[in-house]
Amino acid sequence: MYEQSRGNATYAEVEESEADLERFRGWLAKITKRDYFRADGGQVVRDAVAQAATELAAFEDAALRAEAPDLPLTTRAMPIRAVDGS
């Protein structure tokens, strides 16, 4: 992620990115409800949002390591939920 490469792996950045991801998920859900013709790009977008969630989880781990390096791995953040709500 861009912020991580700049050395900005902070939990504040994680929270901001989580809000963005939730906004994208909300937009995707609204668009999916209206996509009566199953547009070809729909799966591409769902895959991109899923990839963003995966990358955000890695970024969150990096931020936690940066801010609390002695925190055991098992007490770190829970995985970000998948696009399908699981």
Phi and psi restraints in degrees (range 20) as a CNS / XPLOR table:
assign (resid 1 and name C) (resid 2 and name N)
       (resid 2 and name CA) (resid 2 and name C) 1.0 -60.1 20.0 2
assign (resid 2 and name N) (resid 2 and name CA)
       (resid 2 and name C) (resid 3 and name N) 1.0 -49.0 20.0 2
assign (resid 2 and name C) (resid 3 and name N)
       (resid 3 and name CA) (resid 3 and name C) 1.0 -62.6 20.0 2
assign (resid 3 and name N) (resid 3 and name CA)
       (resid 3 and name C) (resid 4 and name N) 1.0 -37.5 20.0 2
assign (resid 3 and name C) (resid 4 and name N)
       (resid 4 and name CA) (resid 4 and name C) 1.0 -65.2 20.0 2
assign (resid 4 and name N) (resid 4 and name CA)
       (resid 4 and name C) (resid 5 and name N) 1.0 -41.2 20.0 2
assign (resid 4 and name C) (resid 5 and name N)
       (resid 5 and name CA) (resid 5 and name C) 1.0 -67.5 20.0 2
assign (resid 5 and name N) (resid 5 and name CA)
       (resid 5 and name C) (resid 6 and name N) 1.0 -24.2 20.0 2
assign (resid 5 and name C) (resid 6 and name N)
       (resid 6 and name CA) (resid 6 and name C) 1.0 -87.5 20.0 2
assign (resid 6 and name N) (resid 6 and name CA)
       (resid 6 and name C) (resid 7 and name N) 1.0 -1.3 20.0 2
assign (resid 6 and name C) (resid 7 and name N)
       (resid 7 and name CA) (resid 7 and name C) 1.0 82.1 20.0 2
assign (resid 7 and name N) (resid 7 and name CA)
       (resid 7 and name C) (resid 8 and name N) 1.0 18.6 20.0 2
assign (resid 7 and name C) (resid 8 and name N)
       (resid 8 and name CA) (resid 8 and name C) 1.0 -102.1 20.0 2
assign (resid 8 and name N) (resid 8 and name CA)
       (resid 8 and name C) (resid 9 and name N) 1.0 41.6 20.0 2
assign (resid 8 and name C) (resid 9 and name N)
       (resid 9 and name CA) (resid 9 and name C) 1.0 -81.6 20.0 2
assign (resid 9 and name N) (resid 9 and name CA)
       (resid 9 and name C) (resid 10 and name N) 1.0 79.3 20.0 2
assign (resid 9 and name C) (resid 10 and name N)
       (resid 10 and name CA) (resid 10 and name C) 1.0 -118.0 20.0 2
assign (resid 10 and name N) (resid 10 and name CA)
       (resid 10 and name C) (resid 11 and name N) 1.0 158.7 20.0 2
assign (resid 10 and name C) (resid 11 and name N)
       (resid 11 and name CA) (resid 11 and name C) 1.0 -69.1 20.0 2
assign (resid 11 and name N) (resid 11 and name CA)
       (resid 11 and name C) (resid 12 and name N) 1.0 -27.3 20.0 2
assign (resid 11 and name C) (resid 12 and name N)
       (resid 12 and name CA) (resid 12 and name C) 1.0 -62.2 20.0 2
assign (resid 12 and name N) (resid 12 and name CA)
       (resid 12 and name C) (resid 13 and name N) 1.0 -40.6 20.0 2
assign (resid 12 and name C) (resid 13 and name N)
       (resid 13 and name CA) (resid 13 and name C) 1.0 -65.7 20.0 2
assign (resid 13 and name N) (resid 13 and name CA)
       (resid 13 and name C) (resid 14 and name N) 1.0 -38.0 20.0 2
assign (resid 13 and name C) (resid 14 and name N)
       (resid 14 and name CA) (resid 14 and name C) 1.0 -61.1 20.0 2
assign (resid 14 and name N) (resid 14 and name CA)
       (resid 14 and name C) (resid 15 and name N) 1.0 -47.3 20.0 2
assign (resid 14 and name C) (resid 15 and name N)
       (resid 15 and name CA) (resid 15 and name C) 1.0 -61.4 20.0 2
assign (resid 15 and name N) (resid 15 and name CA)
       (resid 15 and name C) (resid 16 and name N) 1.0 -40.3 20.0 2
assign (resid 15 and name C) (resid 16 and name N)
       (resid 16 and name CA) (resid 16 and name C) 1.0 -64.2 20.0 2
assign (resid 16 and name N) (resid 16 and name CA)
       (resid 16 and name C) (resid 17 and name N) 1.0 -43.0 20.0 2
assign (resid 16 and name C) (resid 17 and name N)
       (resid 17 and name CA) (resid 17 and name C) 1.0 -67.7 20.0 2
assign (resid 17 and name N) (resid 17 and name CA)
       (resid 17 and name C) (resid 18 and name N) 1.0 -36.1 20.0 2
assign (resid 17 and name C) (resid 18 and name N)
       (resid 18 and name CA) (resid 18 and name C) 1.0 -62.8 20.0 2
assign (resid 18 and name N) (resid 18 and name CA)
       (resid 18 and name C) (resid 19 and name N) 1.0 -40.0 20.0 2
assign (resid 18 and name C) (resid 19 and name N)
       (resid 19 and name CA) (resid 19 and name C) 1.0 -63.3 20.0 2
assign (resid 19 and name N) (resid 19 and name CA)
       (resid 19 and name C) (resid 20 and name N) 1.0 -42.0 20.0 2
assign (resid 19 and name C) (resid 20 and name N)
       (resid 20 and name CA) (resid 20 and name C) 1.0 -62.1 20.0 2
assign (resid 20 and name N) (resid 20 and name CA)
       (resid 20 and name C) (resid 21 and name N) 1.0 -44.7 20.0 2
assign (resid 20 and name C) (resid 21 and name N)
       (resid 21 and name CA) (resid 21 and name C) 1.0 -61.8 20.0 2
assign (resid 21 and name N) (resid 21 and name CA)
       (resid 21 and name C) (resid 22 and name N) 1.0 -42.3 20.0 2
assign (resid 21 and name C) (resid 22 and name N)
       (resid 22 and name CA) (resid 22 and name C) 1.0 -63.9 20.0 2
assign (resid 22 and name N) (resid 22 and name CA)
       (resid 22 and name C) (resid 23 and name N) 1.0 -37.5 20.0 2
assign (resid 22 and name C) (resid 23 and name N)
       (resid 23 and name CA) (resid 23 and name C) 1.0 -62.9 20.0 2
assign (resid 23 and name N) (resid 23 and name CA)
       (resid 23 and name C) (resid 24 and name N) 1.0 -44.0 20.0 2
assign (resid 23 and name C) (resid 24 and name N)
       (resid 24 and name CA) (resid 24 and name C) 1.0 -61.9 20.0 2
assign (resid 24 and name N) (resid 24 and name CA)
       (resid 24 and name C) (resid 25 and name N) 1.0 -41.9 20.0 2
assign (resid 24 and name C) (resid 25 and name N)
       (resid 25 and name CA) (resid 25 and name C) 1.0 -63.0 20.0 2
assign (resid 25 and name N) (resid 25 and name CA)
       (resid 25 and name C) (resid 26 and name N) 1.0 -39.6 20.0 2
assign (resid 25 and name C) (resid 26 and name N)
       (resid 26 and name CA) (resid 26 and name C) 1.0 -63.9 20.0 2
assign (resid 26 and name N) (resid 26 and name CA)
       (resid 26 and name C) (resid 27 and name N) 1.0 -45.0 20.0 2
assign (resid 26 and name C) (resid 27 and name N)
       (resid 27 and name CA) (resid 27 and name C) 1.0 -62.4 20.0 2
assign (resid 27 and name N) (resid 27 and name CA)
       (resid 27 and name C) (resid 28 and name N) 1.0 -43.7 20.0 2
assign (resid 27 and name C) (resid 28 and name N)
       (resid 28 and name CA) (resid 28 and name C) 1.0 -61.0 20.0 2
assign (resid 28 and name N) (resid 28 and name CA)
       (resid 28 and name C) (resid 29 and name N) 1.0 -41.5 20.0 2
assign (resid 28 and name C) (resid 29 and name N)
       (resid 29 and name CA) (resid 29 and name C) 1.0 -63.0 20.0 2
assign (resid 29 and name N) (resid 29 and name CA)
       (resid 29 and name C) (resid 30 and name N) 1.0 -43.4 20.0 2
assign (resid 29 and name C) (resid 30 and name N)
       (resid 30 and name CA) (resid 30 and name C) 1.0 -64.4 20.0 2
assign (resid 30 and name N) (resid 30 and name CA)
       (resid 30 and name C) (resid 31 and name N) 1.0 -42.5 20.0 2
assign (resid 30 and name C) (resid 31 and name N)
       (resid 31 and name CA) (resid 31 and name C) 1.0 -66.0 20.0 2
assign (resid 31 and name N) (resid 31 and name CA)
       (resid 31 and name C) (resid 32 and name N) 1.0 -42.2 20.0 2
assign (resid 31 and name C) (resid 32 and name N)
       (resid 32 and name CA) (resid 32 and name C) 1.0 -60.8 20.0 2
assign (resid 32 and name N) (resid 32 and name CA)
       (resid 32 and name C) (resid 33 and name N) 1.0 -39.3 20.0 2
assign (resid 32 and name C) (resid 33 and name N)
       (resid 33 and name CA) (resid 33 and name C) 1.0 -61.5 20.0 2
assign (resid 33 and name N) (resid 33 and name CA)
       (resid 33 and name C) (resid 34 and name N) 1.0 -31.9 20.0 2
assign (resid 33 and name C) (resid 34 and name N)
       (resid 34 and name CA) (resid 34 and name C) 1.0 -95.2 20.0 2
assign (resid 34 and name N) (resid 34 and name CA)
       (resid 34 and name C) (resid 35 and name N) 1.0 -3.9 20.0 2
assign (resid 34 and name C) (resid 35 and name N)
       (resid 35 and name CA) (resid 35 and name C) 1.0 -84.6 20.0 2
assign (resid 35 and name N) (resid 35 and name CA)
       (resid 35 and name C) (resid 36 and name N) 1.0 72.4 20.0 2
assign (resid 35 and name C) (resid 36 and name N)
       (resid 36 and name CA) (resid 36 and name C) 1.0 -65.3 20.0 2
assign (resid 36 and name N) (resid 36 and name CA)
       (resid 36 and name C) (resid 37 and name N) 1.0 -24.8 20.0 2
assign (resid 36 and name C) (resid 37 and name N)
       (resid 37 and name CA) (resid 37 and name C) 1.0 -101.1 20.0 2
assign (resid 37 and name N) (resid 37 and name CA)
       (resid 37 and name C) (resid 38 and name N) 1.0 5.0 20.0 2
assign (resid 37 and name C) (resid 38 and name N)
       (resid 38 and name CA) (resid 38 and name C) 1.0 50.9 20.0 2
assign (resid 38 and name N) (resid 38 and name CA)
       (resid 38 and name C) (resid 39 and name N) 1.0 66.6 20.0 2
assign (resid 38 and name C) (resid 39 and name N)
       (resid 39 and name CA) (resid 39 and name C) 1.0 -52.4 20.0 2
assign (resid 39 and name N) (resid 39 and name CA)
       (resid 39 and name C) (resid 40 and name N) 1.0 143.9 20.0 2
assign (resid 39 and name C) (resid 40 and name N)
       (resid 40 and name CA) (resid 40 and name C) 1.0 -57.9 20.0 2
assign (resid 40 and name N) (resid 40 and name CA)
       (resid 40 and name C) (resid 41 and name N) 1.0 -32.6 20.0 2
assign (resid 40 and name C) (resid 41 and name N)
       (resid 41 and name CA) (resid 41 and name C) 1.0 -79.7 20.0 2
assign (resid 41 and name N) (resid 41 and name CA)
       (resid 41 and name C) (resid 42 and name N) 1.0 -5.3 20.0 2
assign (resid 41 and name C) (resid 42 and name N)
       (resid 42 and name CA) (resid 42 and name C) 1.0 -58.7 20.0 2
assign (resid 42 and name N) (resid 42 and name CA)
       (resid 42 and name C) (resid 43 and name N) 1.0 -46.4 20.0 2
assign (resid 42 and name C) (resid 43 and name N)
       (resid 43 and name CA) (resid 43 and name C) 1.0 -67.1 20.0 2
assign (resid 43 and name N) (resid 43 and name CA)
       (resid 43 and name C) (resid 44 and name N) 1.0 -36.0 20.0 2
assign (resid 43 and name C) (resid 44 and name N)
       (resid 44 and name CA) (resid 44 and name C) 1.0 -59.9 20.0 2
assign (resid 44 and name N) (resid 44 and name CA)
       (resid 44 and name C) (resid 45 and name N) 1.0 -43.4 20.0 2
assign (resid 44 and name C) (resid 45 and name N)
       (resid 45 and name CA) (resid 45 and name C) 1.0 -67.8 20.0 2
assign (resid 45 and name N) (resid 45 and name CA)
       (resid 45 and name C) (resid 46 and name N) 1.0 -44.4 20.0 2
assign (resid 45 and name C) (resid 46 and name N)
       (resid 46 and name CA) (resid 46 and name C) 1.0 -59.1 20.0 2
assign (resid 46 and name N) (resid 46 and name CA)
       (resid 46 and name C) (resid 47 and name N) 1.0 -41.2 20.0 2
assign (resid 46 and name C) (resid 47 and name N)
       (resid 47 and name CA) (resid 47 and name C) 1.0 -64.7 20.0 2
assign (resid 47 and name N) (resid 47 and name CA)
       (resid 47 and name C) (resid 48 and name N) 1.0 -39.5 20.0 2
assign (resid 47 and name C) (resid 48 and name N)
       (resid 48 and name CA) (resid 48 and name C) 1.0 -65.4 20.0 2
assign (resid 48 and name N) (resid 48 and name CA)
       (resid 48 and name C) (resid 49 and name N) 1.0 -41.0 20.0 2
assign (resid 48 and name C) (resid 49 and name N)
       (resid 49 and name CA) (resid 49 and name C) 1.0 -67.2 20.0 2
assign (resid 49 and name N) (resid 49 and name CA)
       (resid 49 and name C) (resid 50 and name N) 1.0 -38.9 20.0 2
assign (resid 49 and name C) (resid 50 and name N)
       (resid 50 and name CA) (resid 50 and name C) 1.0 -63.4 20.0 2
assign (resid 50 and name N) (resid 50 and name CA)
       (resid 50 and name C) (resid 51 and name N) 1.0 -41.3 20.0 2
assign (resid 50 and name C) (resid 51 and name N)
       (resid 51 and name CA) (resid 51 and name C) 1.0 -64.3 20.0 2
assign (resid 51 and name N) (resid 51 and name CA)
       (resid 51 and name C) (resid 52 and name N) 1.0 -39.8 20.0 2
assign (resid 51 and name C) (resid 52 and name N)
       (resid 52 and name CA) (resid 52 and name C) 1.0 -61.5 20.0 2
assign (resid 52 and name N) (resid 52 and name CA)
       (resid 52 and name C) (resid 53 and name N) 1.0 -40.5 20.0 2
assign (resid 52 and name C) (resid 53 and name N)
       (resid 53 and name CA) (resid 53 and name C) 1.0 -64.1 20.0 2
assign (resid 53 and name N) (resid 53 and name CA)
       (resid 53 and name C) (resid 54 and name N) 1.0 -40.7 20.0 2
assign (resid 53 and name C) (resid 54 and name N)
       (resid 54 and name CA) (resid 54 and name C) 1.0 -63.4 20.0 2
assign (resid 54 and name N) (resid 54 and name CA)
       (resid 54 and name C) (resid 55 and name N) 1.0 -45.2 20.0 2
assign (resid 54 and name C) (resid 55 and name N)
       (resid 55 and name CA) (resid 55 and name C) 1.0 -67.4 20.0 2
assign (resid 55 and name N) (resid 55 and name CA)
       (resid 55 and name C) (resid 56 and name N) 1.0 -35.7 20.0 2
assign (resid 55 and name C) (resid 56 and name N)
       (resid 56 and name CA) (resid 56 and name C) 1.0 -65.5 20.0 2
assign (resid 56 and name N) (resid 56 and name CA)
       (resid 56 and name C) (resid 57 and name N) 1.0 -38.6 20.0 2
assign (resid 56 and name C) (resid 57 and name N)
       (resid 57 and name CA) (resid 57 and name C) 1.0 -61.2 20.0 2
assign (resid 57 and name N) (resid 57 and name CA)
       (resid 57 and name C) (resid 58 and name N) 1.0 -41.4 20.0 2
assign (resid 57 and name C) (resid 58 and name N)
       (resid 58 and name CA) (resid 58 and name C) 1.0 -66.6 20.0 2
assign (resid 58 and name N) (resid 58 and name CA)
       (resid 58 and name C) (resid 59 and name N) 1.0 -39.5 20.0 2
assign (resid 58 and name C) (resid 59 and name N)
       (resid 59 and name CA) (resid 59 and name C) 1.0 -65.0 20.0 2
assign (resid 59 and name N) (resid 59 and name CA)
       (resid 59 and name C) (resid 60 and name N) 1.0 -40.0 20.0 2
assign (resid 59 and name C) (resid 60 and name N)
       (resid 60 and name CA) (resid 60 and name C) 1.0 -62.4 20.0 2
assign (resid 60 and name N) (resid 60 and name CA)
       (resid 60 and name C) (resid 61 and name N) 1.0 -41.6 20.0 2
assign (resid 60 and name C) (resid 61 and name N)
       (resid 61 and name CA) (resid 61 and name C) 1.0 -62.7 20.0 2
assign (resid 61 and name N) (resid 61 and name CA)
       (resid 61 and name C) (resid 62 and name N) 1.0 -42.7 20.0 2
assign (resid 61 and name C) (resid 62 and name N)
       (resid 62 and name CA) (resid 62 and name C) 1.0 -63.3 20.0 2
assign (resid 62 and name N) (resid 62 and name CA)
       (resid 62 and name C) (resid 63 and name N) 1.0 -40.1 20.0 2
assign (resid 62 and name C) (resid 63 and name N)
       (resid 63 and name CA) (resid 63 and name C) 1.0 -65.1 20.0 2
assign (resid 63 and name N) (resid 63 and name CA)
       (resid 63 and name C) (resid 64 and name N) 1.0 -42.3 20.0 2
assign (resid 63 and name C) (resid 64 and name N)
       (resid 64 and name CA) (resid 64 and name C) 1.0 -64.8 20.0 2
assign (resid 64 and name N) (resid 64 and name CA)
       (resid 64 and name C) (resid 65 and name N) 1.0 -40.2 20.0 2
assign (resid 64 and name C) (resid 65 and name N)
       (resid 65 and name CA) (resid 65 and name C) 1.0 -63.5 20.0 2
assign (resid 65 and name N) (resid 65 and name CA)
       (resid 65 and name C) (resid 66 and name N) 1.0 -38.0 20.0 2
assign (resid 65 and name C) (resid 66 and name N)
       (resid 66 and name CA) (resid 66 and name C) 1.0 -69.5 20.0 2
assign (resid 66 and name N) (resid 66 and name CA)
       (resid 66 and name C) (resid 67 and name N) 1.0 -38.5 20.0 2
assign (resid 66 and name C) (resid 67 and name N)
       (resid 67 and name CA) (resid 67 and name C) 1.0 -89.8 20.0 2
assign (resid 67 and name N) (resid 67 and name CA)
       (resid 67 and name C) (resid 68 and name N) 1.0 -24.2 20.0 2
assign (resid 67 and name C) (resid 68 and name N)
       (resid 68 and name CA) (resid 68 and name C) 1.0 -143.4 20.0 2
assign (resid 68 and name N) (resid 68 and name CA)
       (resid 68 and name C) (resid 69 and name N) 1.0 71.2 20.0 2
assign (resid 68 and name C) (resid 69 and name N)
       (resid 69 and name CA) (resid 69 and name C) 1.0 -62.1 20.0 2
assign (resid 69 and name N) (resid 69 and name CA)
       (resid 69 and name C) (resid 70 and name N) 1.0 -22.2 20.0 2
assign (resid 69 and name C) (resid 70 and name N)
       (resid 70 and name CA) (resid 70 and name C) 1.0 -89.9 20.0 2
assign (resid 70 and name N) (resid 70 and name CA)
       (resid 70 and name C) (resid 71 and name N) 1.0 -2.1 20.0 2
assign (resid 70 and name C) (resid 71 and name N)
       (resid 71 and name CA) (resid 71 and name C) 1.0 -68.5 20.0 2
assign (resid 71 and name N) (resid 71 and name CA)
       (resid 71 and name C) (resid 72 and name N) 1.0 127.3 20.0 2
assign (resid 71 and name C) (resid 72 and name N)
       (resid 72 and name CA) (resid 72 and name C) 1.0 -61.9 20.0 2
assign (resid 72 and name N) (resid 72 and name CA)
       (resid 72 and name C) (resid 73 and name N) 1.0 146.1 20.0 2
assign (resid 72 and name C) (resid 73 and name N)
       (resid 73 and name CA) (resid 73 and name C) 1.0 -56.1 20.0 2
assign (resid 73 and name N) (resid 73 and name CA)
       (resid 73 and name C) (resid 74 and name N) 1.0 -36.6 20.0 2
assign (resid 73 and name C) (resid 74 and name N)
       (resid 74 and name CA) (resid 74 and name C) 1.0 -69.1 20.0 2
assign (resid 74 and name N) (resid 74 and name CA)
       (resid 74 and name C) (resid 75 and name N) 1.0 -17.1 20.0 2
assign (resid 74 and name C) (resid 75 and name N)
       (resid 75 and name CA) (resid 75 and name C) 1.0 -100.1 20.0 2
assign (resid 75 and name N) (resid 75 and name CA)
       (resid 75 and name C) (resid 76 and name N) 1.0 4.7 20.0 2
assign (resid 75 and name C) (resid 76 and name N)
       (resid 76 and name CA) (resid 76 and name C) 1.0 -74.0 20.0 2
assign (resid 76 and name N) (resid 76 and name CA)
       (resid 76 and name C) (resid 77 and name N) 1.0 178.9 20.0 2
assign (resid 76 and name C) (resid 77 and name N)
       (resid 77 and name CA) (resid 77 and name C) 1.0 -57.1 20.0 2
assign (resid 77 and name N) (resid 77 and name CA)
       (resid 77 and name C) (resid 78 and name N) 1.0 150.9 20.0 2
assign (resid 77 and name C) (resid 78 and name N)
       (resid 78 and name CA) (resid 78 and name C) 1.0 -76.1 20.0 2
assign (resid 78 and name N) (resid 78 and name CA)
       (resid 78 and name C) (resid 79 and name N) 1.0 153.6 20.0 2
assign (resid 78 and name C) (resid 79 and name N)
       (resid 79 and name CA) (resid 79 and name C) 1.0 -60.9 20.0 2
assign (resid 79 and name N) (resid 79 and name CA)
       (resid 79 and name C) (resid 80 and name N) 1.0 147.2 20.0 2
assign (resid 79 and name C) (resid 80 and name N)
       (resid 80 and name CA) (resid 80 and name C) 1.0 -71.0 20.0 2
assign (resid 80 and name N) (resid 80 and name CA)
       (resid 80 and name C) (resid 81 and name N) 1.0 135.9 20.0 2
assign (resid 80 and name C) (resid 81 and name N)
       (resid 81 and name CA) (resid 81 and name C) 1.0 -63.3 20.0 2
assign (resid 81 and name N) (resid 81 and name CA)
       (resid 81 and name C) (resid 82 and name N) 1.0 152.0 20.0 2
assign (resid 81 and name C) (resid 82 and name N)
       (resid 82 and name CA) (resid 82 and name C) 1.0 -72.7 20.0 2
assign (resid 82 and name N) (resid 82 and name CA)
       (resid 82 and name C) (resid 83 and name N) 1.0 166.2 20.0 2
assign (resid 82 and name C) (resid 83 and name N)
       (resid 83 and name CA) (resid 83 and name C) 1.0 -60.8 20.0 2
assign (resid 83 and name N) (resid 83 and name CA)
       (resid 83 and name C) (resid 84 and name N) 1.0 -34.4 20.0 2
assign (resid 83 and name C) (resid 84 and name N)
       (resid 84 and name CA) (resid 84 and name C) 1.0 -78.5 20.0 2
assign (resid 84 and name N) (resid 84 and name CA)
       (resid 84 and name C) (resid 85 and name N) 1.0 4.8 20.0 2
assign (resid 84 and name C) (resid 85 and name N)
       (resid 85 and name CA) (resid 85 and name C) 1.0 93.4 20.0 2
assign (resid 85 and name N) (resid 85 and name CA)
       (resid 85 and name C) (resid 86 and name N) 1.0 0.3 20.0 2
